């Protein structure tokens, strides 16, 4: 075991980044589209 100094402790960052946020947002948008397609099945308007 190594004792971590205060300066080393302040350098430690979490694992959440901008890319994780974008990925979570993309999954939420995709799932909302799937749920809308299931609950409101409409033919293509073309």
mmCIF file of the N, C-alpha and C atoms, coordinates in Angstrom:
data_MODEL
# 
_entry.id   MODEL 
# 
loop_
_atom_site.group_PDB 
_atom_site.id 
_atom_site.type_symbol 
_atom_site.label_atom_id 
_atom_site.label_alt_id 
_atom_site.label_comp_id 
_atom_site.label_asym_id 
_atom_site.label_entity_id 
_atom_site.label_seq_id 
_atom_site.pdbx_PDB_ins_code 
_atom_site.Cartn_x 
_atom_site.Cartn_y 
_atom_site.Cartn_z 
_atom_site.occupancy 
_atom_site.B_iso_or_equiv 
_atom_site.pdbx_formal_charge 
_atom_site.auth_seq_id 
_atom_site.auth_comp_id 
_atom_site.auth_asym_id 
_atom_site.auth_atom_id 
_atom_site.pdbx_PDB_model_num 
ATOM 1   N N  . UNK A 1 1  ? 0.840   -1.184 0.000   1.00 0.00 ? 1  UNK A N  1 
ATOM 2   C CA . UNK A 1 1  ? 0.000   0.000  0.000   1.00 0.00 ? 1  UNK A CA 1 
ATOM 3   C C  . UNK A 1 1  ? 0.882   1.243  0.000   1.00 0.00 ? 1  UNK A C  1 
ATOM 4   N N  . UNK A 1 2  ? 0.468   2.215  -0.775  1.00 0.00 ? 2  UNK A N  1 
ATOM 5   C CA . UNK A 1 2  ? 1.218   3.463  -0.854  1.00 0.00 ? 2  UNK A CA 1 
ATOM 6   C C  . UNK A 1 2  ? 0.324   4.593  -0.361  1.00 0.00 ? 2  UNK A C  1 
ATOM 7   N N  . UNK A 1 3  ? 0.867   5.452  0.467   1.00 0.00 ? 3  UNK A N  1 
ATOM 8   C CA . UNK A 1 3  ? 0.106   6.597  0.942   1.00 0.00 ? 3  UNK A CA 1 
ATOM 9   C C  . UNK A 1 3  ? 0.137   7.681  -0.136  1.00 0.00 ? 3  UNK A C  1 
ATOM 10  N N  . UNK A 1 4  ? -1.029  8.185  -0.470  1.00 0.00 ? 4  UNK A N  1 
ATOM 11  C CA . UNK A 1 4  ? -1.149  9.177  -1.525  1.00 0.00 ? 4  UNK A CA 1 
ATOM 12  C C  . UNK A 1 4  ? -1.127  10.569 -0.896  1.00 0.00 ? 4  UNK A C  1 
ATOM 13  N N  . UNK A 1 5  ? -0.297  11.432 -1.456  1.00 0.00 ? 5  UNK A N  1 
ATOM 14  C CA . UNK A 1 5  ? -0.227  12.793 -0.922  1.00 0.00 ? 5  UNK A CA 1 
ATOM 15  C C  . UNK A 1 5  ? -1.430  13.603 -1.396  1.00 0.00 ? 5  UNK A C  1 
ATOM 16  N N  . UNK A 1 6  ? -1.629  14.741 -0.806  1.00 0.00 ? 6  UNK A N  1 
ATOM 17  C CA . UNK A 1 6  ? -2.781  15.587 -1.142  1.00 0.00 ? 6  UNK A CA 1 
ATOM 18  C C  . UNK A 1 6  ? -2.717  16.054 -2.597  1.00 0.00 ? 6  UNK A C  1 
ATOM 19  N N  . UNK A 1 7  ? -1.534  16.392 -3.090  1.00 0.00 ? 7  UNK A N  1 
ATOM 20  C CA . UNK A 1 7  ? -1.396  16.853 -4.483  1.00 0.00 ? 7  UNK A CA 1 
ATOM 21  C C  . UNK A 1 7  ? -1.722  15.727 -5.458  1.00 0.00 ? 7  UNK A C  1 
ATOM 22  N N  . UNK A 1 8  ? -1.264  14.522 -5.158  1.00 0.00 ? 8  UNK A N  1 
ATOM 23  C CA . UNK A 1 8  ? -1.573  13.380 -6.032  1.00 0.00 ? 8  UNK A CA 1 
ATOM 24  C C  . UNK A 1 8  ? -3.068  13.072 -5.996  1.00 0.00 ? 8  UNK A C  1 
ATOM 25  N N  . UNK A 1 9  ? -3.684  13.253 -4.834  1.00 0.00 ? 9  UNK A N  1 
ATOM 26  C CA . UNK A 1 9  ? -5.111  12.985 -4.703  1.00 0.00 ? 9  UNK A CA 1 
ATOM 27  C C  . UNK A 1 9  ? -5.933  13.978 -5.518  1.00 0.00 ? 9  UNK A C  1 
ATOM 28  N N  . UNK A 1 10 ? -5.490  15.229 -5.593  1.00 0.00 ? 10 UNK A N  1 
ATOM 29  C CA . UNK A 1 10 ? -6.211  16.238 -6.362  1.00 0.00 ? 10 UNK A CA 1 
ATOM 30  C C  . UNK A 1 10 ? -6.071  16.016 -7.865  1.00 0.00 ? 10 UNK A C  1 
ATOM 31  N N  . UNK A 1 11 ? -5.056  15.303 -8.302  1.00 0.00 ? 11 UNK A N  1 
ATOM 32  C CA . UNK A 1 11 ? -4.856  15.042 -9.732  1.00 0.00 ? 11 UNK A CA 1 
ATOM 33  C C  . UNK A 1 11 ? -5.764  13.934 -10.255 1.00 0.00 ? 11 UNK A C  1 
ATOM 34  N N  . UNK A 1 12 ? -6.324  13.124 -9.355  1.00 0.00 ? 12 UNK A N  1 
ATOM 35  C CA . UNK A 1 12 ? -7.167  12.001 -9.774  1.00 0.00 ? 12 UNK A CA 1 
ATOM 36  C C  . UNK A 1 12 ? -8.481  12.544 -10.298 1.00 0.00 ? 12 UNK A C  1 
ATOM 37  N N  . UNK A 1 13 ? -8.864  12.098 -11.490 1.00 0.00 ? 13 UNK A N  1 
ATOM 38  C CA . UNK A 1 13 ? -10.115 12.548 -12.103 1.00 0.00 ? 13 UNK A CA 1 
ATOM 39  C C  . UNK A 1 13 ? -11.041 11.358 -12.280 1.00 0.00 ? 13 UNK A C  1 
ATOM 40  N N  . UNK A 1 14 ? -12.310 11.659 -12.454 1.00 0.00 ? 14 UNK A N  1 
ATOM 41  C CA . UNK A 1 14 ? -13.305 10.610 -12.658 1.00 0.00 ? 14 UNK A CA 1 
ATOM 42  C C  . UNK A 1 14 ? -13.289 10.088 -14.081 1.00 0.00 ? 14 UNK A C  1 
ATOM 43  N N  . UNK A 1 15 ? -14.081 9.063  -14.341 1.00 0.00 ? 15 UNK A N  1 
ATOM 44  C CA . UNK A 1 15 ? -14.111 8.440  -15.657 1.00 0.00 ? 15 UNK A CA 1 
ATOM 45  C C  . UNK A 1 15 ? -15.150 9.031  -16.591 1.00 0.00 ? 15 UNK A C  1 
ATOM 46  N N  . UNK A 1 16 ? -15.936 10.004 -16.141 1.00 0.00 ? 16 UNK A N  1 
ATOM 47  C CA . UNK A 1 16 ? -16.986 10.583 -16.982 1.00 0.00 ? 16 UNK A CA 1 
ATOM 48  C C  . UNK A 1 16 ? -16.382 11.652 -17.881 1.00 0.00 ? 16 UNK A C  1 
ATOM 49  N N  . UNK A 1 17 ? -16.615 11.539 -19.165 1.00 0.00 ? 17 UNK A N  1 
ATOM 50  C CA . UNK A 1 17 ? -16.080 12.522 -20.106 1.00 0.00 ? 17 UNK A CA 1 
ATOM 51  C C  . UNK A 1 17 ? -17.192 12.970 -21.049 1.00 0.00 ? 17 UNK A C  1 
ATOM 52  N N  . UNK A 1 18 ? -16.847 13.849 -21.955 1.00 0.00 ? 18 UNK A N  1 
ATOM 53  C CA . UNK A 1 18 ? -17.815 14.349 -22.928 1.00 0.00 ? 18 UNK A CA 1 
ATOM 54  C C  . UNK A 1 18 ? -18.309 13.213 -23.820 1.00 0.00 ? 18 UNK A C  1 
ATOM 55  N N  . UNK A 1 19 ? -17.407 12.308 -24.173 1.00 0.00 ? 19 UNK A N  1 
ATOM 56  C CA . UNK A 1 19 ? -17.788 11.191 -25.056 1.00 0.00 ? 19 UNK A CA 1 
ATOM 57  C C  . UNK A 1 19 ? -18.769 10.250 -24.381 1.00 0.00 ? 19 UNK A C  1 
ATOM 58  N N  . UNK A 1 20 ? -18.633 10.074 -23.086 1.00 0.00 ? 20 UNK A N  1 
ATOM 59  C CA . UNK A 1 20 ? -19.589 9.234  -22.355 1.00 0.00 ? 20 UNK A CA 1 
ATOM 60  C C  . UNK A 1 20 ? -20.962 9.901  -22.370 1.00 0.00 ? 20 UNK A C  1 
ATOM 61  N N  . UNK A 1 21 ? -21.000 11.201 -22.177 1.00 0.00 ? 21 UNK A N  1 
ATOM 62  C CA . UNK A 1 21 ? -22.266 11.934 -22.227 1.00 0.00 ? 21 UNK A CA 1 
ATOM 63  C C  . UNK A 1 21 ? -22.924 11.860 -23.591 1.00 0.00 ? 21 UNK A C  1 
ATOM 64  N N  . UNK A 1 22 ? -22.122 11.986 -24.648 1.00 0.00 ? 22 UNK A N  1 
ATOM 65  C CA . UNK A 1 22 ? -22.658 11.879 -26.012 1.00 0.00 ? 22 UNK A CA 1 
ATOM 66  C C  . UNK A 1 22 ? -23.194 10.477 -26.267 1.00 0.00 ? 22 UNK A C  1 
ATOM 67  N N  . UNK A 1 23 ? -22.478 9.475  -25.796 1.00 0.00 ? 23 UNK A N  1 
ATOM 68  C CA . UNK A 1 23 ? -22.926 8.088  -25.970 1.00 0.00 ? 23 UNK A CA 1 
ATOM 69  C C  . UNK A 1 23 ? -24.234 7.823  -25.252 1.00 0.00 ? 23 UNK A C  1 
ATOM 70  N N  . UNK A 1 24 ? -24.362 8.316  -24.028 1.00 0.00 ? 24 UNK A N  1 
ATOM 71  C CA . UNK A 1 24 ? -25.600 8.125  -23.268 1.00 0.00 ? 24 UNK A CA 1 
ATOM 72  C C  . UNK A 1 24 ? -26.752 8.845  -23.962 1.00 0.00 ? 24 UNK A C  1 
ATOM 73  N N  . UNK A 1 25 ? -26.517 10.059 -24.448 1.00 0.00 ? 25 UNK A N  1 
ATOM 74  C CA . UNK A 1 25 ? -27.561 10.803 -25.155 1.00 0.00 ? 25 UNK A CA 1 
ATOM 75  C C  . UNK A 1 25 ? -27.983 10.076 -26.428 1.00 0.00 ? 25 UNK A C  1 
ATOM 76  N N  . UNK A 1 26 ? -27.029 9.495  -27.156 1.00 0.00 ? 26 UNK A N  1 
ATOM 77  C CA . UNK A 1 26 ? -27.355 8.762  -28.386 1.00 0.00 ? 26 UNK A CA 1 
ATOM 78  C C  . UNK A 1 26 ? -28.210 7.540  -28.084 1.00 0.00 ? 26 UNK A C  1 
ATOM 79  N N  . UNK A 1 27 ? -27.892 6.831  -27.006 1.00 0.00 ? 27 UNK A N  1 
ATOM 80  C CA . UNK A 1 27 ? -28.681 5.654  -26.621 1.00 0.00 ? 27 UNK A CA 1 
ATOM 81  C C  . UNK A 1 27 ? -30.098 6.066  -26.236 1.00 0.00 ? 27 UNK A C  1 
ATOM 82  N N  . UNK A 1 28 ? -30.239 7.164  -25.495 1.00 0.00 ? 28 UNK A N  1 
ATOM 83  C CA . UNK A 1 28 ? -31.564 7.637  -25.086 1.00 0.00 ? 28 UNK A CA 1 
ATOM 84  C C  . UNK A 1 28 ? -32.390 8.038  -26.301 1.00 0.00 ? 28 UNK A C  1 
ATOM 85  N N  . UNK A 1 29 ? -31.788 8.737  -27.256 1.00 0.00 ? 29 UNK A N  1 
ATOM 86  C CA . UNK A 1 29 ? -32.514 9.145  -28.462 1.00 0.00 ? 29 UNK A CA 1 
ATOM 87  C C  . UNK A 1 29 ? -32.926 7.919  -29.278 1.00 0.00 ? 29 UNK A C  1 
ATOM 88  N N  . UNK A 1 30 ? -32.041 6.954  -29.404 1.00 0.00 ? 30 UNK A N  1 
ATOM 89  C CA . UNK A 1 30 ? -32.363 5.736  -30.155 1.00 0.00 ? 30 UNK A CA 1 
ATOM 90  C C  . UNK A 1 30 ? -33.515 4.975  -29.504 1.00 0.00 ? 30 UNK A C  1 
ATOM 91  N N  . UNK A 1 31 ? -33.442 4.800  -28.185 1.00 0.00 ? 31 UNK A N  1 
ATOM 92  C CA . UNK A 1 31 ? -34.496 4.060  -27.488 1.00 0.00 ? 31 UNK A CA 1 
ATOM 93  C C  . UNK A 1 31 ? -35.830 4.795  -27.538 1.00 0.00 ? 31 UNK A C  1 
ATOM 94  N N  . UNK A 1 32 ? -35.819 6.120  -27.485 1.00 0.00 ? 32 UNK A N  1 
ATOM 95  C CA . UNK A 1 32 ? -37.078 6.857  -27.591 1.00 0.00 ? 32 UNK A CA 1 
ATOM 96  C C  . UNK A 1 32 ? -37.675 6.690  -28.987 1.00 0.00 ? 32 UNK A C  1 
ATOM 97  N N  . UNK A 1 33 ? -36.832 6.627  -30.006 1.00 0.00 ? 33 UNK A N  1 
ATOM 98  C CA . UNK A 1 33 ? -37.330 6.374  -31.356 1.00 0.00 ? 33 UNK A CA 1 
ATOM 99  C C  . UNK A 1 33 ? -37.917 4.981  -31.508 1.00 0.00 ? 33 UNK A C  1 
ATOM 100 N N  . UNK A 1 34 ? -37.277 4.004  -30.894 1.00 0.00 ? 34 UNK A N  1 
ATOM 101 C CA . UNK A 1 34 ? -37.803 2.631  -30.938 1.00 0.00 ? 34 UNK A CA 1 
ATOM 102 C C  . UNK A 1 34 ? -39.148 2.558  -30.220 1.00 0.00 ? 34 UNK A C  1 
ATOM 103 N N  . UNK A 1 35 ? -39.230 3.176  -29.045 1.00 0.00 ? 35 UNK A N  1 
ATOM 104 C CA . UNK A 1 35 ? -40.495 3.150  -28.304 1.00 0.00 ? 35 UNK A CA 1 
ATOM 105 C C  . UNK A 1 35 ? -41.606 3.888  -29.052 1.00 0.00 ? 35 UNK A C  1 
ATOM 106 N N  . UNK A 1 36 ? -41.272 4.981  -29.698 1.00 0.00 ? 36 UNK A N  1 
ATOM 107 C CA . UNK A 1 36 ? -42.280 5.694  -30.473 1.00 0.00 ? 36 UNK A CA 1 
ATOM 108 C C  . UNK A 1 36 ? -42.739 4.852  -31.655 1.00 0.00 ? 36 UNK A C  1 
ATOM 109 N N  . UNK A 1 37 ? -41.835 4.136  -32.277 1.00 0.00 ? 37 UNK A N  1 
ATOM 110 C CA . UNK A 1 37 ? -42.204 3.267  -33.388 1.00 0.00 ? 37 UNK A CA 1 
ATOM 111 C C  . UNK A 1 37 ? -43.092 2.118  -32.961 1.00 0.00 ? 37 UNK A C  1 
ATOM 112 N N  . UNK A 1 38 ? -42.893 1.630  -31.747 1.00 0.00 ? 38 UNK A N  1 
ATOM 113 C CA . UNK A 1 38 ? -43.728 0.535  -31.238 1.00 0.00 ? 38 UNK A CA 1 
ATOM 114 C C  . UNK A 1 38 ? -45.112 1.049  -30.850 1.00 0.00 ? 38 UNK A C  1 
ATOM 115 N N  . UNK A 1 39 ? -45.160 2.201  -30.169 1.00 0.00 ? 39 UNK A N  1 
ATOM 116 C CA . UNK A 1 39 ? -46.442 2.708  -29.680 1.00 0.00 ? 39 UNK A CA 1 
ATOM 117 C C  . UNK A 1 39 ? -47.242 3.436  -30.751 1.00 0.00 ? 39 UNK A C  1 
ATOM 118 N N  . UNK A 1 40 ? -46.590 3.931  -31.802 1.00 0.00 ? 40 UNK A N  1 
ATOM 119 C CA . UNK A 1 40 ? -47.283 4.669  -32.853 1.00 0.00 ? 40 UNK A CA 1 
ATOM 120 C C  . UNK A 1 40 ? -46.826 4.168  -34.210 1.00 0.00 ? 40 UNK A C  1 
ATOM 121 N N  . UNK A 1 41 ? -47.218 2.932  -34.574 1.00 0.00 ? 41 UNK A N  1 
ATOM 122 C CA . UNK A 1 41 ? -46.777 2.399  -35.857 1.00 0.00 ? 41 UNK A CA 1 
ATOM 123 C C  . UNK A 1 41 ? -47.494 3.100  -37.006 1.00 0.00 ? 41 UNK A C  1 
ATOM 124 N N  . UNK A 1 42 ? -46.776 3.892  -37.744 1.00 0.00 ? 42 UNK A N  1 
ATOM 125 C CA . UNK A 1 42 ? -47.330 4.652  -38.850 1.00 0.00 ? 42 UNK A CA 1 
ATOM 126 C C  . UNK A 1 42 ? -46.510 4.343  -40.098 1.00 0.00 ? 42 UNK A C  1 
ATOM 127 N N  . UNK A 1 43 ? -47.198 4.219  -41.238 1.00 0.00 ? 43 UNK A N  1 
ATOM 128 C CA . UNK A 1 43 ? -46.458 3.967  -42.468 1.00 0.00 ? 43 UNK A CA 1 
ATOM 129 C C  . UNK A 1 43 ? -45.690 5.212  -42.877 1.00 0.00 ? 43 UNK A C  1 
ATOM 130 N N  . UNK A 1 44 ? -44.695 5.013  -43.689 1.00 0.00 ? 44 UNK A N  1 
ATOM 131 C CA . UNK A 1 44 ? -43.879 6.131  -44.168 1.00 0.00 ? 44 UNK A CA 1 
ATOM 132 C C  . UNK A 1 44 ? -44.750 7.071  -44.992 1.00 0.00 ? 44 UNK A C  1 
ATOM 133 N N  . UNK A 1 45 ? -44.603 8.341  -44.742 1.00 0.00 ? 45 UNK A N  1 
ATOM 134 C CA . UNK A 1 45 ? -45.386 9.340  -45.487 1.00 0.00 ? 45 UNK A CA 1 
ATOM 135 C C  . UNK A 1 45 ? -44.530 9.804  -46.655 1.00 0.00 ? 45 UNK A C  1 
ATOM 136 N N  . UNK A 1 46 ? -44.752 9.214  -47.796 1.00 0.00 ? 46 UNK A N  1 
ATOM 137 C CA . UNK A 1 46 ? -43.891 9.569  -48.900 1.00 0.00 ? 46 UNK A CA 1 
ATOM 138 C C  . UNK A 1 46 ? -44.559 9.574  -50.224 1.00 0.00 ? 46 UNK A C  1 
# 
